[in-house]
Amino acid sequence: MRITREKLIELARTEAERRAAREDVISAYVIGSVASGEPLLGGSADVDLILIHVAAPPIEREMVALSADAHLDIGHHARALYAQPRQLRIHPWLGPAISNPVFVFDPQHFFEWAQAGTRGQFHRPDHARQRARNFLSSARQAQTELGENPGWLPLYLRAVQQAANAAACLTGLPVSGRRTVLELERRAQALGRPEVFTGFLRLIGVDDSGGWSLPDWLTAWARAFDDAAGVSSDPRLHPCRQAYYRTGFQALAEAGRPDAVIWPLLIVWERAMTALESHGRSESHGSAWSAARQQLDLTDASRKARSEDLDVYLDHIEVVIEDWAEKAGA
């Protein structure tokens, strides 16, 4: 299958119509890289398809393979989530997603109604400021929970991403996925605050040396992912995601941006290791994972120092938000 944006949208529409014929799906829309016009990275793509159900859906997320290089990443929402569209203007994730998607199924015009209520005054500076502060509040909450929690790393990584998005969402959509680092760099430049980007990199152990063992890490990551996919029900570890990430990582490295690989690699690797640990299958992967964490200074021994660094970053992001708000007249 030749992958184009138009073909991916067509496949999403077909899936939505098929689901509506046998489920309680009333609306569907596409977000993410397909909606923004840049679906391909390394020749692979996913389609972020949201299905809105009349009642609470039985699952929140699933993956459906389309080919070796493309898949649907389907999120399931209940209609009730959209009951107060004006409140969604300040939702840090859902508000931006609703603001500029691709409609693929909406025969009752339900989503059109919800979007109209959300988009009204969506770009008003005070609403943008509130979305940023919501991200910042979530980041601070996660940071306070680090403590002595043995599972501190996923909490820490979530807090780092939310902190960075608190600044990033002032000039566009939140950043996520394979292009997180590239998009965050652009947003920081647009803000005129490059330290938002460089601070993010420092928090995950990425400096200017570039001395990471990236080929070895990619091999170890792929092995861990394959094993985790065999035992985990987490849709984010579906087998179709392995090639999606691997081709993206290779494309970033070949483009001279190995630093952009570290963040998504770290996120997915940690997720795979957590799944393996819960099934008693992590022992054979532990040494490579530990070595990578050591090189990035993300070991348990560095937890306290990392938490303190994050606290400083959060304080700075708050200043960035308020400076932006003052200039924008929020």
C-alpha positions as CSV (number, residue, x, y, z in Angstrom):
1,M,0.0,0.0,0.0
2,R,1.4,3.4,-1.0
3,I,1.0,5.6,2.0
4,T,-0.4,9.1,1.5
5,R,-2.2,11.4,3.9
6,E,-5.4,11.1,1.7
7,K,-5.2,7.3,1.8
8,L,-4.8,7.3,5.6
9,I,-7.8,9.6,6.0
10,E,-9.8,7.4,3.7
11,L,-8.9,4.3,5.7
12,A,-9.9,6.0,8.9
13,R,-13.2,7.0,7.4
14,T,-13.9,3.4,6.3
15,E,-13.1,2.1,9.8
16,A,-15.3,4.6,11.4
17,E,-18.2,3.8,9.2
18,R,-17.7,0.1,9.7
19,R,-17.7,0.5,13.5
20,A,-20.8,2.7,13.3
21,A,-22.7,0.0,11.5
22,R,-22.2,-2.5,14.4
23,E,-21.4,-0.3,17.4
24,D,-22.8,2.8,19.1
25,V,-20.4,5.2,17.3
26,I,-21.9,8.5,16.5
27,S,-18.9,10.6,15.5
28,A,-15.3,10.1,14.5
29,Y,-12.4,12.4,13.8
30,V,-8.6,12.2,13.1
31,I,-6.0,14.1,15.1
32,G,-2.2,14.1,15.3
33,S,0.3,14.0,12.5
34,V,-2.3,13.0,9.9
35,A,-4.5,16.0,10.7
36,S,-1.5,18.4,10.8
37,G,-0.3,17.1,7.4
38,E,2.9,15.3,8.3
39,P,1.9,11.6,8.8
40,L,5.1,10.0,7.5
41,L,8.4,9.6,9.3
42,G,10.8,7.0,8.0
43,G,8.1,5.7,5.6
44,S,5.8,4.7,8.5
45,A,2.7,6.3,9.9
46,D,-0.1,5.9,12.4
47,V,-3.6,7.4,12.2
48,D,-4.9,8.8,15.5
49,L,-8.6,8.1,15.1
50,I,-11.1,9.1,17.8
51,L,-14.4,7.3,18.0
52,I,-17.2,8.9,20.0
53,H,-19.7,6.4,21.5
54,V,-23.2,7.0,22.8
55,A,-22.3,5.1,26.1
56,A,-19.1,4.5,27.9
57,P,-16.9,2.3,25.6
58,P,-15.5,-1.0,26.9
59,I,-12.0,-0.1,26.0
60,E,-10.1,3.2,25.9
61,R,-7.5,2.5,23.2
62,E,-6.6,-0.1,20.6
63,M,-4.3,-0.6,17.6
64,V,-5.4,-1.9,14.2
65,A,-2.7,-2.8,11.7
66,L,-3.3,-1.6,8.1
67,S,-0.1,-2.7,6.6
68,A,3.6,-3.3,7.6
69,D,4.1,0.5,7.7
70,A,0.8,1.9,8.9
71,H,-1.8,1.4,11.6
72,L,-4.8,2.9,13.3
73,D,-4.3,4.2,16.8
74,I,-7.9,4.3,17.9
75,G,-9.1,6.2,21.0
76,H,-12.6,5.5,22.3
77,H,-14.5,8.4,24.0
78,A,-18.0,8.5,25.6
79,R,-20.4,11.1,24.3
80,A,-20.6,12.5,27.9
81,L,-17.0,13.7,27.6
82,Y,-18.1,16.4,25.2
83,A,-21.2,17.5,27.2
84,Q,-19.6,20.9,28.2
85,P,-17.7,22.0,25.1
86,R,-16.9,25.4,26.5
87,Q,-15.0,23.8,29.3
88,L,-13.0,21.8,26.8
89,R,-11.4,25.1,25.6
90,I,-9.0,24.9,28.6
91,H,-8.5,21.1,28.6
92,P,-4.8,20.8,27.8
93,W,-5.0,17.7,25.5
94,L,-8.6,17.5,24.3
95,G,-9.2,21.1,23.6
96,P,-6.3,21.4,21.1
97,A,-7.2,18.1,19.6
98,I,-10.8,19.3,18.9
99,S,-9.6,22.6,17.6
100,N,-8.3,21.4,14.2
101,P,-9.0,17.8,13.4
102,V,-10.2,16.0,10.3
103,F,-13.9,15.0,10.4
104,V,-14.4,11.5,9.1
105,F,-17.8,10.5,10.4
106,D,-20.5,12.8,11.9
107,P,-23.9,12.1,10.4
108,Q,-25.8,13.6,13.4
109,H,-23.5,16.6,13.5
110,F,-22.7,15.9,17.2
111,F,-19.0,16.5,16.9
112,E,-19.6,19.6,14.7
113,W,-21.7,21.0,17.6
114,A,-19.1,20.1,20.2
115,Q,-16.3,21.5,18.2
116,A,-18.1,24.8,17.6
117,G,-18.5,25.3,21.3
118,T,-14.9,24.4,22.0
119,R,-13.4,26.5,19.2
120,G,-15.3,29.7,20.1
121,Q,-12.6,31.9,21.6
122,F,-10.2,28.9,21.9
123,H,-7.2,31.1,20.9
124,R,-8.0,33.8,23.4
125,P,-4.8,34.5,25.5
126,D,-6.4,33.8,28.8
127,H,-7.6,30.4,27.6
128,A,-4.2,29.5,26.3
129,R,-2.7,30.6,29.6
130,Q,-5.1,28.4,31.5
131,R,-4.3,25.3,29.3
132,A,-0.6,26.0,30.0
133,R,-1.2,26.3,33.7
134,N,-3.2,23.0,33.7
135,F,-0.2,21.3,32.2
136,L,2.0,22.9,34.8
137,S,-0.3,21.9,37.6
138,S,-0.3,18.2,36.5
139,A,3.5,18.3,36.2
140,R,3.9,19.7,39.7
141,Q,1.5,17.0,41.1
142,A,3.6,14.2,39.5
143,Q,6.8,15.8,40.8
144,T,5.5,15.8,44.3
145,E,4.7,12.1,44.0
146,L,8.2,11.1,43.1
147,G,9.4,10.8,46.7
148,E,10.6,7.3,47.5
149,N,8.3,5.7,45.0
150,P,10.2,2.8,43.4
151,G,8.4,3.4,40.2
152,W,9.5,7.0,40.0
153,L,10.8,7.0,36.5
154,P,7.5,7.0,34.6
155,L,6.1,9.6,36.9
156,Y,9.2,11.7,36.3
157,L,9.0,11.4,32.5
158,R,5.4,12.3,32.6
159,A,6.1,15.4,34.6
160,V,8.9,16.4,32.3
161,Q,6.6,16.1,29.2
162,Q,3.8,18.0,30.9
163,A,6.2,20.8,32.0
164,A,7.5,21.2,28.5
165,N,4.0,21.2,27.1
166,A,3.0,23.9,29.5
167,A,5.3,26.2,27.4
168,A,4.8,24.5,24.0
169,C,1.0,24.9,24.0
170,L,1.3,28.7,24.2
171,T,2.3,28.6,20.5
172,G,0.6,25.6,19.2
173,L,-0.6,22.1,19.9
174,P,1.0,20.0,22.7
175,V,3.9,17.9,21.6
176,S,4.0,14.1,21.8
177,G,5.1,11.0,20.0
178,R,8.1,10.5,17.7
179,R,8.5,14.2,16.8
180,T,8.4,15.4,20.4
181,V,11.9,16.8,20.4
182,L,11.7,18.4,17.0
183,E,8.4,20.1,17.7
184,L,9.5,21.3,21.1
185,E,12.5,22.9,19.6
186,R,10.3,24.8,17.2
187,R,7.9,25.9,19.9
188,A,10.8,27.1,22.1
189,Q,12.1,29.1,19.2
190,A,8.7,30.6,18.5
191,L,8.4,31.6,22.1
192,G,11.9,33.2,22.0
193,R,12.7,30.9,25.0
194,P,15.3,28.4,23.8
195,E,16.0,27.3,27.4
196,V,12.6,25.6,27.4
197,F,14.1,23.1,24.9
198,T,17.6,22.8,26.3
199,G,16.2,22.4,29.8
200,F,14.0,19.6,28.6
201,L,17.0,17.8,27.1
202,R,19.1,18.2,30.3
203,L,16.3,16.7,32.4
204,I,16.5,13.4,30.3
205,G,20.3,13.3,30.3
206,V,20.8,14.5,26.8
207,D,23.7,17.0,26.5
208,D,25.9,18.2,23.6
209,S,28.3,15.3,23.8
210,G,26.2,12.9,21.7
211,G,28.1,10.0,23.2
212,W,25.1,7.7,23.5
213,S,25.3,4.1,22.5
214,L,22.4,4.5,20.1
215,P,22.8,1.5,17.9
216,D,23.2,-0.8,20.9
217,W,20.3,0.9,22.6
218,L,18.0,0.4,19.6
219,T,18.9,-3.3,19.4
220,A,18.2,-3.8,23.1
221,W,15.0,-1.7,22.9
222,A,13.7,-3.8,20.0
223,R,14.3,-7.1,21.9
224,A,12.6,-5.8,25.0
225,F,9.7,-4.5,22.9
226,D,9.2,-7.8,21.1
227,D,9.1,-9.7,24.4
228,A,6.8,-7.2,26.1
229,A,4.4,-7.3,23.1
230,G,4.1,-11.0,23.6
231,V,2.9,-10.8,27.2
232,S,1.3,-7.4,27.6
233,S,-2.2,-6.3,26.8
234,D,-1.1,-2.6,26.7
235,P,-2.2,-1.4,23.2
236,R,0.9,0.9,23.2
237,L,3.0,-2.3,23.0
238,H,1.1,-3.8,20.1
239,P,3.5,-5.5,17.7
240,C,2.6,-3.0,14.9
241,R,4.1,-0.2,17.0
242,Q,7.6,-1.7,16.9
243,A,8.2,-1.1,13.2
244,Y,6.5,2.3,13.5
245,Y,9.0,3.4,16.2
246,R,12.0,1.7,14.7
247,T,11.7,3.3,11.3
248,G,11.0,6.7,12.9
249,F,14.2,6.3,15.1
250,Q,16.2,5.4,12.0
251,A,14.9,8.4,10.1
252,L,15.8,10.8,12.9
253,A,19.3,9.4,13.3
254,E,19.9,9.5,9.6
255,A,18.8,13.2,9.5
256,G,21.5,14.0,12.0
257,R,19.2,14.2,15.0
258,P,20.1,11.3,17.3
259,D,19.1,13.6,20.2
260,A,15.6,13.5,19.0
261,V,15.5,9.7,19.3
262,I,16.3,9.6,23.0
263,W,12.9,10.8,24.3
264,P,10.6,8.5,22.4
265,L,13.0,5.6,22.8
266,L,13.2,6.2,26.6
267,I,9.4,6.4,26.9
268,V,8.7,3.2,25.0
269,W,11.6,1.3,26.5
270,E,10.5,2.1,30.0
271,R,7.0,1.0,29.2
272,A,8.2,-2.3,27.8
273,M,10.4,-2.9,30.9
274,T,7.5,-2.2,33.2
275,A,5.4,-4.7,31.4
276,L,8.2,-7.3,31.4
277,E,8.8,-6.8,35.1
278,S,5.1,-7.3,35.9
279,H,5.3,-10.7,34.1
280,G,8.6,-11.7,35.6
281,R,10.3,-11.5,32.2
282,S,12.7,-8.6,32.6
283,E,15.9,-10.3,33.8
284,S,17.4,-10.9,30.4
285,H,16.8,-7.2,29.5
286,G,17.9,-5.6,32.7
287,S,21.6,-5.0,32.1
288,A,21.0,-3.1,28.8
289,W,18.2,-1.0,30.4
290,S,20.3,-0.3,33.5
291,A,23.3,0.8,31.3
292,A,21.2,3.2,29.3
293,R,19.7,4.7,32.5
294,Q,23.2,5.0,33.9
295,Q,24.4,6.9,30.9
296,L,21.5,9.2,31.0
297,D,21.8,9.7,34.7
298,L,18.3,8.4,35.4
299,T,19.1,5.8,37.9
300,D,17.4,5.3,41.3
301,A,20.5,7.0,42.9
302,S,19.9,10.1,40.9
303,R,16.2,10.4,41.7
304,K,16.6,13.1,44.3
305,A,18.8,15.3,42.1
306,R,16.5,14.8,39.1
307,S,13.5,15.8,41.2
308,E,15.3,19.0,42.3
309,D,16.3,19.8,38.7
310,L,12.7,19.3,37.6
311,D,11.5,21.6,40.4
312,V,13.8,24.4,39.1
313,Y,12.5,23.7,35.5
314,L,8.9,24.0,36.7
315,D,9.5,27.3,38.4
316,H,11.1,28.6,35.2
317,I,8.2,27.4,33.0
318,E,5.8,29.2,35.3
319,V,7.8,32.4,34.7
320,V,7.7,31.7,30.9
321,I,3.9,31.3,31.0
322,E,3.3,34.5,33.0
323,D,5.7,36.6,30.9
324,W,3.9,35.3,27.7
325,A,0.5,36.0,29.3
326,E,1.5,39.6,30.2
327,K,2.7,40.3,26.7
328,A,-0.4,38.7,25.1
329,G,-2.7,40.6,27.4
330,A,-4.2,37.5,29.1
